[in-house]
Amino acid sequence: MKKIAVVLFVLALAATMVVSCGQRAGSLIGIAMPETHVQRWVKDGNSLKDEAEKRGYRAETQFGDANQGTQNQQIQSFLTQGAKALIVGCINDGVAPVIAEAARDGVVVVAYDRIIPNSADYDYYITFNNFKVGVLQAESIVAGLELDTAASPKFITLFAGSPTDGNAFFFFDGAMSVLNPYIDSGALIVVGPYPRTSADRAAFQRVATENWQAPIAKTRMENLLNGDARNVTLDAVLAPNDTLARAIIEALNSDAKYRGNLPVVTGQDAEWDSAMSIKNGFQYSTVFKDTAKLAEAAIILADQVLKGQPINIPGAVLATGDLAEIGNTGIKYVNAYLLDPILITEDNLNVMLDAGFYSDRLDGGSPLRW
């Protein structure tokens, strides 16, 4: 009888271990990305899927086409399929109802590179230090214009990201923390709307770009050239990401006085087309956020939560102090884990190649180096 009892105990223990492992290995992780018109989201979606599958999970990626209703349907489909975790790059706060559904089902939710606003139904957020992204953008303007030694004032116009994306506020505030002292001293003159910080929501709305849409940024730049900037030559444009930067440059190139004399234009995401633009002397800078590392960190985070392990993500730090505000959903503070961004100019373009962010060969030719 003792032998039978021991055997039954071992079988029960084994069954428990199988059930526990089943919560991870072979479980579904649903990956909901916001859109495809910004190159990096396609890359992120693929990287997240690869990282999940490396760790034995099933993974499915869906793209919301910048439509929150579409994304909500995709997330509900993941829940119907029995997903144990969701990685969500949301479009706007309209995602909150399906995040609440996930919470009721006990599904782990990780907000990916965009906080899920106005929700108290999740606990984890993985992103870059987005305030620092803005700081780096502004520092590249200071360097590119040599503002600390410039003999005369320089003219700048300001663009911001989507007002439905909480990161856009951090990007802008980081940049303005650097630029405002130069504006105050008269070294920089703002052409067009000037929100001193994103807290001035009415003024911020005037420089914001709904849903990060390039055509909106291009049209606004064209209007500025025909309006507020008609009688000045712009020396710099604060552009929040690469997609918008290229649209802004396209508008500038339509004005004869900027052909061959483009202002310093910033960016973010280190998109291939913008890297080539920097190489060719059009865009001045971008900010490299190694999204392959972000994707890996997001899956490590989800994996550790599903396993009930302490959170320990290589290369990421928990936001504390002033940075804890990055984890503010508007209802509660979630655990926000931050990775560091890197400023890229023509002097260090190879950083992305060294990180494997791009293929090291171009069109089957010789190894690509800049």
Secondary structure by P-SEA (a helix, b strand, c coil): caaaaaaaaaaaaaaaaaaaaaacccbbbbbbbcccccaaaaaaaaaaaaaaaaabbbbbbbbccccaaaaaaaaaaaaaacccccccccccccaaaaaaaaaaabbbbbbccccccccccccbbbbcaaaaaaaaaaaaaaaaaccccccbbbbbbbbbcccccaaaaaaaaaaaaaaaaaaaaccccccccccccccaaaaaaaaccccccaaaaaaaaaaaaacccccccccccccccaaaaaaaaaaaaacccccccccccccccccaaaaaaaaaccccbbbbcaaaaaaaaaaaaaaaaaacccccccccccccccccccccccccccbbbbbbbbbbcccccccccccccccccccccccccc
